[in-house]
Each structure stands twice: as C-alpha cells, then as structure tokens.
C-alpha cells in the first residue's frame, strides 16, 4: 500500500458500527434448540445467541488461541482447503491473539463470522470467513465459500450449545449437490462453553471415521 503525501490525504473519519439493538431479540437459535433445551442454557449464553444485529452493527469477541493440533492427515486437508479460502487452521501448534467479528447479512439470511488468528512470527494472520444461514434440512448451514458448506445440528449439552456437521454440500446458484460420505473431510464439532464473567471457551474438533482426529483447536474469548 502506498502512502499519500500529507497534503493529499483525506481527513480522518471515525468508523463506529452501531451496537446490537437490545430491544430486538433474535429468536432463531432459540427456535432451533427448543424451549426446554434453551431454558437450560446460562443467561450469558442465551444473551450471546439472542443478539439481533442491525445493518452496520458488529459484535466483537477478543481472546487468544491456546492450543492447535493437526495430525499429518489434518495438515494435508488444511493445505488442500486453501483453494476454497483456507477455512481450517493452517499451523500445528498455532497459538496467539484472536478476534471474531459477527455481522448480519439479510441477503444471505444469516450472520457472517470473520475470525482473525495470529500466526507464527513473520507470517500474516489467518482470516477465516463463513456465514451461518438459517436454511436447509437442519435449519442451520455454515457456508465457507466457493459454494461449499455443511448442514449443522444444534443441541444443548451441559449448559453449552453444541454445533455438529451432518452433511456437506456444494451449492452454486440453484444447483445443489450433497457430497457422498466417502469424500467428506470428517465430522466437525464446535462447542462454545461459557466460563462466566463474559468469558467463554471455544473448542473445535474435526474427526474422520478412518483417520481419527485430524484437527483440534481451543481458544478463550471475552465479550467486547
């Protein structure tokens, strides 16, 4: 990026996205879970997944990755997944600062999640984009780009929301292909578990029925 001469630089502006509208409650996750399971969640978790975001509003979560494990097969899968935007952790043993930004996209019918992870010294941070859309046979899909995505099942487990992949698909326009089981990269499990005081632990695991655990990652975040 080239810097403009000081005389030609535009006047600085302050960009302040509007906060979530607390007067409007997002019931979509609650509807997926059901009233009984929703009632078992801690109030902090209910609040975290009930924020209705107005256009331009951003919710931020800041923290750090505390552990990342990639098996040999996991490293290969992560490398191959670069062609669709690198949606998986890139480095075995990666730790460091992390920021998650959540926005609403009405055109997609869901939320856009942008995750920025620090990488080893000398390397640019990894940025992962995905969209959670309230569509499909389970009512929730995660789209990672280039038409690839997965249907997610949502459940309550010991006071936490658990997200698990059920099937993977390729969607281009009106065309939609459910990927056969033998080509799927494995089952993904994501669980954000509340720790109180505005903090929560995020755990991700990718397991293959033949190759076992491919990827595991743990991070701690706080509400901003």
C-alpha positions in Angstrom: 0.0 0.0 0.0 1.4 3.4 -1.0 1.0 6.4 1.4 -0.4 9.6 0.1 1.5 12.9 0.7 0.3 14.5 3.8 -1.3 17.4 1.9 -3.3 14.9 -0.3 -4.6 12.7 2.5 -8.3 12.8 3.2 -9.4 13.9 6.6 -9.6 11.0 9.0 -13.0 9.7 9.7 -14.3 7.7 12.7 -16.0 4.5 11.9 -18.2 3.4 14.7 -20.5 0.5 13.9 -23.8 0.7 15.8 -24.1 -1.8 18.6 -26.7 -4.6 18.6 -30.3 -3.4 19.3 -31.0 -4.9 22.7 -34.7 -4.1 22.2 -34.9 -6.7 19.4 -34.4 -10.3 20.3 -33.1 -12.8 17.8 -35.1 -16.0 18.3 -33.6 -18.1 15.5 -31.2 -20.1 17.7 -33.8 -20.5 20.3 -36.3 -21.9 17.8 -33.7 -24.4 16.6 -33.0 -25.6 20.1 -36.5 -25.7 21.5 -37.8 -24.1 24.7 -36.8 -26.8 27.1 -33.2 -27.0 26.0 -32.9 -23.2 25.6 -34.0 -22.8 29.3 -31.1 -25.0 30.4 -28.6 -22.6 28.9 -26.9 -20.0 31.3 -28.3 -16.4 30.9 -25.0 -15.3 29.4 -25.2 -17.9 26.6 -28.9 -17.0 25.9 -27.9 -13.3 25.6 -24.9 -14.1 23.4 -27.1 -16.0 20.9 -30.0 -13.7 21.0 -28.4 -10.5 19.7 -30.3 -9.2 16.7 -27.8 -7.2 14.6 -28.9 -4.1 12.7 -27.2 -3.2 9.4 -23.8 -1.9 10.2 -23.7 -3.4 13.6 -20.7 -5.5 14.7 -20.3 -7.8 17.7 -16.7 -8.5 18.6 -15.1 -11.2 20.7 -11.4 -10.9 21.6 -9.1 -13.5 23.0 -6.4 -16.0 22.2 -5.9 -19.4 20.8 -4.4 -21.6 23.5 -4.0 -24.9 21.5 -4.0 -26.1 17.9 -3.3 -29.7 16.9 -3.1 -31.0 13.3 -2.3 -34.6 12.5 -0.4 -35.4 9.3 -3.7 -36.0 7.5 -5.1 -32.8 9.1 -2.1 -30.8 7.7 -2.8 -32.2 4.3 -6.5 -31.4 4.5 -5.8 -27.9 5.7 -3.4 -27.3 2.8 -5.8 -28.6 0.2 -8.6 -26.5 1.7 -6.7 -23.3 0.8 -8.3 -23.4 -2.6 -11.7 -22.7 -1.0 -10.4 -19.9 1.2 -8.5 -21.7 4.0 -11.4 -22.4 6.4 -9.3 -24.6 8.6 -6.3 -23.8 11.0 -3.1 -23.7 9.0 -0.4 -24.3 11.5 0.1 -27.1 14.0 0.8 -25.7 17.4 -0.6 -22.3 16.5 -1.4 -20.1 19.5 -1.8 -16.3 19.9 -4.3 -13.5 19.8 -7.6 -13.9 18.0 -10.6 -11.7 17.2 -14.0 -12.7 16.0 -16.4 -10.2 14.3 -20.1 -11.1 13.7 -22.4 -9.1 11.3 -25.8 -9.7 9.9 -26.3 -10.1 6.1 -30.0 -10.1 5.2 -29.2 -11.2 1.6 -27.7 -14.4 2.9 -30.4 -14.9 5.5 -28.0 -15.2 8.4 -24.8 -14.0 10.1 -21.3 -13.5 8.7 -18.5 -14.6 11.0 -15.0 -13.3 10.4 -12.2 -14.8 12.5 -8.7 -13.4 12.6 -5.9 -15.6 14.1 -2.3 -14.6 14.8 0.3 -16.9 13.2 4.0 -17.6 13.9 6.3 -14.6 13.6 6.8 -13.3 10.1 3.5 -14.6 8.8 0.3 -12.7 8.1 -2.6 -13.5 10.3 -5.1 -16.1 9.1 -8.6 -14.7 8.3 -11.5 -17.2 8.1 -14.8 -16.1 6.7 -18.0 -18.1 7.0 -21.7 -17.5 7.0 -24.3 -19.1 9.3 -27.5 -19.3 7.3 -30.8 -20.4 8.8 -31.6 -22.8 5.9 -31.6 -26.4 4.9 -32.8 -29.7 6.4 -31.5 -28.9 9.9 -32.4 -25.3 9.9 -28.8 -24.1 10.0 -26.0 -24.2 7.5 -22.4 -23.0 7.6 -21.1 -21.7 4.2 -17.3 -21.4 3.9 -17.1 -20.1 0.3 -16.8 -21.2 -3.3 -20.2 -22.9 -2.8 -19.0 -25.4 -0.1 -20.9 -25.7 3.2 -22.3 -28.0 5.7 -25.6 -28.6 7.5 -25.3 -28.2 11.3 -27.3 -29.9 14.0 -27.7 -27.7 17.2 -28.1 -29.2 20.7 -27.7 -28.3 24.3 -25.0 -30.2 26.3 -24.3 -29.5 29.9 -25.3 -25.9 29.6 -23.5 -25.2 26.3 -24.6 -25.0 22.7 -23.1 -27.7 20.5 -22.8 -27.5 16.7 -22.2 -30.6 14.7 -22.0 -31.2 11.0 -24.5 -33.6 9.5 -23.8 -33.4 5.7 -21.6 -31.4 3.4 -22.8 -29.9 0.2 -21.8 -27.8 -2.9 -24.2 -25.1 -3.9 -23.8 -23.0 -7.0 -26.9 -20.9 -7.8 -29.9 -23.2 -7.8 -27.6 -26.2 -8.2 -27.0 -28.1 -5.0 -25.1 -31.4 -4.6 -24.9 -33.3 -1.3 -21.4 -34.7 -1.1 -21.1 -38.5 -0.7 -20.0 -39.8 2.6 -16.7 -41.2 1.3 -15.5 -37.7 0.1 -16.4 -35.8 3.3 -13.5 -34.5 5.3 -14.9 -35.7 8.6 -17.3 -34.7 11.3 -16.9 -31.2 12.7 -17.9 -30.4 16.3 -17.9 -26.8 17.7 -18.7 -26.0 21.3 -18.5 -22.6 22.9 -18.7 -23.1 26.6 -19.4 -20.2 29.0 -17.0 -19.6 31.8 -18.8 -16.7 33.5 -17.8 -13.0 33.7 -18.3 -12.5 29.9 -15.7 -15.2 29.0 -16.1 -18.5 27.1 -14.0 -21.3 25.7 -14.3 -22.2 22.1 -13.4 -25.7 21.1 -13.3 -27.1 17.5 -12.7 -30.7 16.6 -12.6 -32.4 13.2 -12.6 -36.2 13.3 -12.6 -38.7 10.4 -14.1 -42.2 10.7 -10.9 -43.7 9.3 -8.1 -41.3 10.1 -9.3 -40.3 13.6 -8.7 -36.8 15.0 -7.5 -34.5 12.2 -7.7 -31.1 13.8 -8.4 -29.8 17.3 -8.3 -26.2 18.5 -9.1 -24.4 21.7 -9.5 -20.7 22.2 -10.7 -18.4 25.0 -12.7 -15.3 24.2 -14.4 -12.4 26.0 -17.4 -10.3 25.1 -16.3 -6.9 24.0 
